[in-house]
């Protein structure tokens, strides 16, 4: 019998529906593939895939301006690629946007940093810079490790609304 390894995509989609999300905008990756499958099977939330992560923030911001309730779903590599769109569009315009970010490399993050951490073959350097980059962009974030963290979704929506800015949930495990 196979044991489930990561958080449930179904649990997360059910919470997104409960929070009245209209759209999920993003690009599938290995960690989010199960979530995209559940979303595509669930007619309550429209999925919009984009070609680059920067487009996800622009499209989601436009949807929000049009009265919708979008969420961005991307990998942390794409988060770094989309920085100008996140900063220059969503943050500057005060868009209260939930960003679900799959955290590639999180499992192999070393407990201590060293000068050569960015060049170590056993460390995915994108994981090393993910949280410091969000801190620099002043995007609040929390880790989402398991189904026990489902309450963080509602908290993130509340925080994004209260601050009038994007908030990120970093998905540390692949969704099942």
C-alpha positions in Angstrom: 0.0 0.0 0.0 1.4 3.4 -1.0 1.4 6.1 1.6 0.6 9.7 0.6 3.7 11.9 0.7 2.6 15.5 0.4 -0.4 17.7 1.1 -3.6 16.9 -0.6 -4.4 18.9 -3.8 -8.1 18.2 -3.1 -8.0 19.7 0.3 -6.3 22.8 -1.1 -8.8 23.2 -3.9 -11.7 22.8 -1.5 -10.3 25.6 0.6 -9.8 27.8 -2.5 -13.5 27.2 -3.4 -14.5 28.0 0.2 -12.5 31.3 -0.2 -14.5 32.1 -3.4 -11.5 32.0 -5.7 -12.6 32.6 -9.3 -9.4 31.8 -11.2 -6.0 30.1 -10.7 -3.4 31.7 -13.0 -0.1 30.0 -13.5 2.2 27.4 -15.0 2.1 23.7 -13.9 5.3 22.2 -12.6 6.0 18.7 -11.1 5.0 19.9 -7.6 1.8 21.5 -8.6 0.7 19.0 -11.3 -1.8 17.3 -9.0 -3.3 20.6 -8.0 -3.8 21.6 -11.7 -5.4 18.2 -12.4 -7.9 18.7 -9.5 -8.6 22.3 -10.6 -9.2 21.3 -14.2 -11.7 18.7 -13.1 -13.4 21.2 -10.7 -15.7 23.5 -12.7 -16.0 26.0 -9.8 -12.5 27.6 -10.5 -11.3 28.6 -13.9 -7.7 27.7 -14.7 -5.7 30.1 -16.9 -2.2 28.9 -17.9 0.3 31.4 -19.1 3.5 31.1 -21.0 5.7 33.0 -18.5 5.3 33.6 -14.7 5.4 37.4 -15.1 2.2 37.1 -17.2 0.5 35.3 -14.3 0.8 38.5 -12.1 -0.3 40.8 -14.9 -3.3 38.5 -15.8 -4.3 38.0 -12.1 -4.1 41.8 -11.4 -6.3 42.5 -14.4 -8.8 39.8 -13.2 -8.8 41.4 -9.8 -9.4 44.9 -11.3 -12.3 43.4 -13.2 -14.0 42.1 -10.0 -12.7 38.5 -10.0 -10.8 36.7 -7.1 -7.7 35.2 -8.7 -4.8 33.2 -7.2 -1.3 32.9 -8.8 0.2 29.4 -8.8 3.9 29.2 -9.9 7.2 27.6 -8.9 9.8 29.6 -7.0 12.1 29.6 -10.1 9.3 31.4 -11.9 8.7 33.7 -8.9 12.2 35.0 -9.4 11.7 35.4 -13.1 8.5 37.4 -12.5 9.9 39.8 -10.0 9.3 42.9 -12.1 5.7 42.0 -12.8 5.1 41.2 -9.1 6.7 44.3 -7.9 5.7 46.7 -10.6 2.1 45.5 -11.1 0.7 43.6 -8.2 2.6 45.3 -5.3 2.5 48.8 -6.7 -1.2 48.6 -7.5 -2.0 47.2 -4.1 -3.6 44.0 -5.4 -4.5 41.6 -2.5 -3.4 38.5 -4.3 -2.6 35.0 -2.9 0.4 33.5 -4.5 0.9 29.8 -4.2 4.5 29.1 -4.8 5.9 25.6 -5.1 9.3 25.6 -3.2 11.7 23.7 -5.4 14.8 22.6 -3.5 13.3 23.2 0.0 13.9 19.6 1.1 17.6 19.9 0.5 18.2 23.3 2.1 21.2 23.0 4.5 20.7 24.1 8.0 23.7 26.5 7.9 24.7 28.8 5.1 28.3 29.1 3.8 30.1 31.2 1.3 29.9 28.4 -1.4 26.2 27.6 -0.8 25.2 28.9 -4.2 27.6 26.6 -6.0 27.2 23.4 -4.1 25.9 20.6 -6.3 23.7 19.2 -3.6 21.8 22.4 -3.0 19.2 23.9 -5.4 20.3 27.6 -5.3 16.8 28.8 -6.1 15.7 27.5 -2.6 18.5 29.5 -1.0 17.2 32.8 -2.4 13.5 32.3 -2.3 12.7 33.6 1.2 15.3 36.4 1.1 13.9 37.6 -2.2 10.3 37.7 -0.8 11.7 39.6 2.2 13.4 42.1 -0.1 10.2 42.6 -2.1 8.3 42.9 1.2 5.9 40.1 0.3 4.7 38.3 3.5 4.9 34.6 3.3 4.2 31.4 5.3 5.3 27.8 4.7 2.6 25.3 3.7 3.9 21.8 4.6 0.9 19.6 5.0 -2.9 19.5 5.2 -2.6 20.6 8.8 -1.6 24.0 7.4 -4.9 24.5 5.5 -5.9 27.3 7.9 -3.0 29.4 6.5 -4.9 29.8 3.2 -7.7 31.8 4.9 -5.1 33.7 6.9 -3.2 34.6 3.8 -6.4 35.8 2.0 -7.2 38.0 5.1 -3.6 39.3 5.3 -3.5 40.1 1.6 -6.8 42.0 1.9 -5.8 43.8 5.1 -2.4 44.9 3.6 -3.7 45.4 0.1 -0.7 43.5 -1.4 0.3 40.1 -2.5 1.0 37.4 0.1 2.7 34.1 -0.6 2.2 30.5 0.7 5.3 28.5 0.0 4.3 24.9 -0.8 7.3 22.9 0.6 6.0 19.5 -0.6 4.6 18.2 -3.9 0.9 18.0 -3.8 -0.8 14.6 -4.1 
